[in-house]
Amino acid sequence: MAPKVLAVLTSVDKFPSGNDSLRLNGSAKLRKAGPCASLIQHLPEFAHPYHILAPHVEFTVASPVGGFAPQDPMSVEGSKGDQISADFLNTKYALWENTEKLQKFVGKAGEFNALFYVGGQGRPSPKSGLYRDPCSIWPQTPFPTKLSMSSMQRAKSCLPSAVCHGPAALAFVKLPDGTPFLAGARVTGFSNSEEDAVGTTAEMPFLLETGLNKASNGGYQKAPENWGEFVVVDRDGKLITGQNPASAAAVGDAILKAISPIHNYD
């Protein structure tokens, strides 16, 4: 039986402040800043892991609201030279146009081998995204940021993974005693300097690097330079995070290796 992966997209289509001008107008600053001028789903961060995983796993896609999950037009424009992303955009649109409602999977994380939080700047949003959302937590429980012992037991075989802004979904998860789920872990995600580079620091409800570093007790790590590929695999392969869009394919590889260790893939 093929391993099962639940990919979680955000439903957000603008910044928490309501400002969508950076996304819709494509300011010169964003166009020149770097490869992660993302607001909603960042296309390569979905396309590349899917390309790697789909031939080997049973793939389910969900979002907090369900139905259509918007793709970032800036990342679409910026990915025209990326054949994998272009093919994904043209042939796999049903994946983000017809997502399952995430509520359907509350308490069912144990039915999957991996949860994968796709990146995009809608991820840290408190409005319909996956930041402090009752349906954003691994494993799923009825409580916004608490893991019960029973849910931990049910989902112990389900590894959380995320790329770029995706780790925001894990930043506030807590164990029954109040300890952050990420405490003591090595973790990565979109860096503060990368957020500055795309000009969106002021729009974020919290800076991901800062939040992850606090939750992990100083375990945040990143590439030496902005936009460098950087993936952290911790807890014996049971926690996988990638820093930015350049890390998306490597996150997909790490997920497949973790959930299909005897599978020969190239």
DASUL-V493512 format. One record per run of one state. SS is the DSSP state (H for helix, E for strand, C for the rest). FROM is the first residue (numbers start at 1). LEN is the number of residues. If there is no record, write none. Layout:
[[SS | FROM | LEN] [SS | FROM | LEN]]
This chain:
[[C | 1 | 2] [E | 3 | 7] [C | 10 | 11] [H | 21 | 5] [C | 26 | 2] [H | 28 | 6] [C | 34 | 7] [E | 41 | 1] [C | 42 | 1] [H | 43 | 11] [C | 54 | 3] [E | 57 | 7] [C | 64 | 3] [E | 67 | 1] [C | 68 | 3] [E | 71 | 1] [C | 72 | 1] [H | 73 | 6] [C | 79 | 4] [H | 83 | 9] [C | 92 | 2] [H | 94 | 4] [C | 98 | 1] [E | 99 | 3] [H | 102 | 4] [C | 106 | 3] [H | 109 | 3] [C | 112 | 2] [E | 114 | 4] [C | 118 | 28] [E | 146 | 1] [C | 147 | 2] [H | 149 | 6] [C | 155 | 4] [E | 159 | 5] [C | 164 | 2] [H | 166 | 4] [C | 170 | 4] [E | 174 | 1] [C | 175 | 5] [E | 180 | 1] [C | 181 | 6] [E | 187 | 1] [C | 188 | 4] [H | 192 | 6] [C | 198 | 3] [H | 201 | 3] [C | 204 | 4] [H | 208 | 8] [C | 216 | 4] [E | 220 | 1] [C | 221 | 10] [E | 231 | 4] [C | 235 | 4] [E | 239 | 4] [C | 243 | 2] [H | 245 | 15] [C | 260 | 7]]
